Amino acid sequence: SGQFKMIHENSAYKKLRLRDLMKNHRDRINVNMYRSCCLAIKEKCESLREWKDARVVHIYVSSLNNEVDTLGLIIDMLIQGKKVIVPKCLPGKRNMAGIRIHSLDDLKPSKYGIMEPEYNSEYEVRPDQLDIIIVPLLAFDRHGGRIGFGGGYYDTLFDQCSCPRIGLAYSFQEVEKIPSEAHDRTLTIVITENEIIRMQH
């Protein structure tokens, strides 16, 4: 088991290094690249049949450090009458609630600077009611591997539902192979500014 432990630690360490590398790379994008990439990603996302068919969409709220913008998608969904469900991190381990919002005014900055809704059980939506999940990431590979922000919130959510999981990313966030750990869950689709990548599982 000593050898296995070493491999496992190595995988976790590689993830940490990748996470830092991608954060630094993303922080350095200039505003024109950011805008053009985000617009291209938004258009590709809205062209997906999974997106068009979805009535209940769980979507992260982009906020810091040039994360791929989702506000345009959220506004379009509100106009189209889709149900917009955004994550609200709860105290405790790796747990987040999906809260329906009716307007961007429902979002307030949390202590981490992330825009979140207030917790309201009346607007909470169960994972098995979701049609798709739009997922943030720092790195991905073509097997559906993903590195997130290390909180494990999305792995927990993925375990609770079987709907398509769509990652939004810049093409430079692609790597050959994400070092995987047992609890990691894969993505169904990744959308970059250049292409829609459907995972071959």
C-alpha positions as CSV (number, residue, x, y, z in Angstrom):
1,S,0.0,0.0,0.0
2,G,3.0,2.3,0.4
3,Q,3.5,2.3,-3.3
4,F,-0.2,3.1,-4.0
5,K,0.0,5.9,-1.4
6,M,2.9,7.4,-3.2
7,I,1.1,7.3,-6.6
8,H,-2.0,8.9,-5.0
9,E,0.0,11.7,-3.4
10,N,1.8,12.2,-6.7
11,S,-1.5,12.6,-8.4
12,A,-2.7,15.1,-5.8
13,Y,0.5,17.1,-6.1
14,K,0.4,17.2,-9.9
15,K,-3.2,18.5,-9.6
16,L,-2.0,21.3,-7.3
17,R,0.8,22.3,-9.7
18,L,-1.6,22.2,-12.7
19,R,-4.1,24.3,-10.7
20,D,-1.5,27.0,-10.0
21,L,-0.3,26.9,-13.6
22,M,-3.7,27.4,-15.1
23,K,-4.7,30.1,-12.6
24,N,-1.6,32.1,-13.5
25,H,-2.2,31.6,-17.2
26,R,-5.8,32.6,-16.9
27,D,-5.0,35.7,-14.8
28,R,-2.9,37.0,-17.7
29,I,-5.5,37.0,-20.4
30,N,-6.1,40.4,-21.8
31,V,-9.6,41.9,-21.9
32,N,-10.0,41.5,-25.7
33,M,-9.1,37.9,-25.7
34,Y,-11.4,37.3,-22.7
35,R,-14.4,38.9,-24.5
36,S,-13.9,37.2,-27.8
37,C,-13.3,33.7,-26.2
38,C,-16.3,34.1,-23.8
39,L,-18.6,35.1,-26.7
40,A,-17.5,32.2,-28.8
41,I,-18.0,29.8,-25.9
42,K,-21.4,31.2,-25.2
43,E,-22.5,30.8,-28.8
44,K,-21.3,27.2,-28.9
45,C,-23.0,26.4,-25.7
46,E,-26.3,27.8,-26.9
47,S,-26.1,25.8,-30.1
48,L,-26.0,22.5,-28.2
49,R,-29.1,20.3,-28.4
50,E,-28.6,19.5,-24.7
51,W,-28.8,23.3,-24.0
52,K,-31.8,23.8,-26.2
53,D,-33.7,20.9,-24.7
54,A,-32.9,21.8,-21.1
55,R,-35.5,23.4,-18.9
56,V,-33.7,23.3,-15.6
57,V,-30.0,24.4,-15.8
58,H,-27.5,24.4,-12.9
59,I,-24.8,27.0,-13.8
60,Y,-22.0,28.6,-11.9
61,V,-21.8,32.3,-11.6
62,S,-18.6,33.6,-13.1
63,S,-16.8,36.1,-11.0
64,L,-13.1,36.2,-10.4
65,N,-9.9,36.0,-12.4
66,N,-11.1,35.7,-15.9
67,E,-13.3,32.6,-15.3
68,V,-15.3,31.9,-18.5
69,D,-18.2,34.2,-18.3
70,T,-21.7,32.8,-17.6
71,L,-23.6,36.0,-17.0
72,G,-24.6,36.2,-20.7
73,L,-25.9,32.6,-20.6
74,I,-27.8,33.3,-17.3
75,I,-29.4,36.5,-18.8
76,D,-30.5,34.6,-21.9
77,M,-32.0,31.8,-19.9
78,L,-34.0,34.2,-17.7
79,I,-35.4,35.8,-20.8
80,Q,-36.2,32.4,-22.4
81,G,-38.0,31.2,-19.3
82,K,-35.6,28.4,-18.4
83,K,-35.1,27.7,-14.7
84,V,-31.7,29.0,-13.6
85,I,-30.2,27.1,-10.7
86,V,-27.0,28.5,-9.2
87,P,-24.8,27.0,-6.5
88,K,-24.8,28.1,-2.9
89,C,-22.0,26.7,-0.8
90,L,-23.3,25.4,2.5
91,P,-21.3,25.1,5.7
92,G,-19.9,21.6,6.1
93,K,-18.0,19.4,3.8
94,R,-18.2,19.7,0.0
95,N,-21.9,20.5,0.1
96,M,-23.7,23.0,-2.0
97,A,-27.4,23.7,-2.6
98,G,-28.9,24.5,-6.0
99,I,-31.0,27.7,-5.6
100,R,-33.3,29.0,-8.3
101,I,-32.8,32.6,-9.2
102,H,-35.3,34.8,-11.0
103,S,-33.0,37.8,-11.7
104,L,-29.3,38.7,-11.3
105,D,-30.5,40.9,-8.4
106,D,-30.9,37.7,-6.4
107,L,-27.1,37.4,-6.3
108,K,-24.9,38.9,-3.5
109,P,-21.2,38.7,-3.0
110,S,-20.1,36.0,-0.5
111,K,-17.1,36.3,1.8
112,Y,-14.9,34.8,-1.0
113,G,-16.1,37.4,-3.5
114,I,-18.2,34.8,-5.4
115,M,-21.7,35.9,-6.3
116,E,-24.3,33.7,-4.6
117,P,-28.0,33.7,-3.8
118,E,-29.3,33.7,-0.2
119,Y,-30.1,30.2,1.0
120,N,-33.9,29.8,0.7
121,S,-35.3,26.2,1.0
122,E,-38.4,27.3,-1.0
123,Y,-36.1,27.9,-4.1
124,E,-33.9,24.9,-3.6
125,V,-33.9,22.4,-6.5
126,R,-32.9,18.8,-6.0
127,P,-30.0,17.4,-8.1
128,D,-32.3,14.8,-9.8
129,Q,-34.4,17.6,-11.2
130,L,-31.6,19.1,-13.2
131,D,-31.4,18.7,-17.0
132,I,-27.8,19.9,-17.4
133,I,-25.0,21.2,-15.2
134,I,-22.6,23.9,-16.5
135,V,-19.3,23.3,-14.7
136,P,-16.3,25.6,-14.0
137,L,-12.8,24.2,-14.4
138,L,-9.2,25.0,-14.4
139,A,-8.0,22.2,-16.6
140,F,-9.4,19.4,-18.7
141,D,-8.4,16.5,-20.9
142,R,-10.2,14.7,-23.8
143,H,-11.3,11.9,-21.6
144,G,-13.6,14.1,-19.6
145,G,-11.1,14.6,-16.8
146,R,-11.4,17.9,-15.0
147,I,-9.5,19.8,-12.4
148,G,-11.7,22.2,-10.4
149,F,-10.9,24.4,-7.6
150,G,-10.3,21.7,-5.1
151,G,-13.4,21.9,-3.0
152,G,-15.0,18.7,-4.3
153,Y,-18.4,20.3,-4.5
154,Y,-19.0,19.3,-8.0
155,D,-17.9,15.7,-7.5
156,T,-20.6,15.5,-4.8
157,L,-23.2,17.0,-7.1
158,F,-22.3,14.7,-10.0
159,D,-22.8,11.7,-7.7
160,Q,-26.4,12.8,-7.1
161,C,-27.5,13.1,-10.7
162,S,-27.0,11.6,-14.1
163,C,-27.6,14.6,-16.4
164,P,-25.0,15.9,-18.9
165,R,-22.1,17.8,-17.4
166,I,-20.7,20.6,-19.6
167,G,-17.4,22.3,-18.8
168,L,-16.6,25.7,-20.1
169,A,-12.9,26.4,-20.7
170,Y,-10.3,28.2,-22.8
171,S,-8.4,26.0,-25.2
172,F,-5.1,26.6,-23.4
173,Q,-6.6,24.8,-20.4
174,E,-6.5,21.5,-22.2
175,V,-3.8,19.0,-21.0
176,E,-2.8,15.6,-22.2
177,K,-4.1,13.7,-19.2
178,I,-5.6,14.9,-15.9
179,P,-4.1,13.0,-13.0
180,S,-7.2,11.3,-11.6
181,E,-8.2,10.2,-8.2
182,A,-10.9,7.7,-7.2
183,H,-13.6,10.3,-6.3
184,D,-13.3,12.3,-9.6
185,R,-16.2,12.4,-11.9
186,T,-15.9,13.0,-15.7
187,L,-17.4,15.6,-17.9
188,T,-19.8,14.8,-20.8
189,I,-18.8,17.8,-23.0
190,V,-16.2,20.6,-22.9
191,I,-16.7,23.8,-24.8
192,T,-13.8,26.0,-25.7
193,E,-13.6,29.1,-27.9
194,N,-12.5,26.8,-30.8
195,E,-14.6,23.6,-30.5
196,I,-17.2,21.5,-28.8
197,I,-15.6,18.3,-27.5
198,R,-17.9,15.4,-26.8
199,M,-16.2,12.9,-24.6
200,Q,-15.8,9.3,-25.8
201,H,-16.4,7.2,-22.7
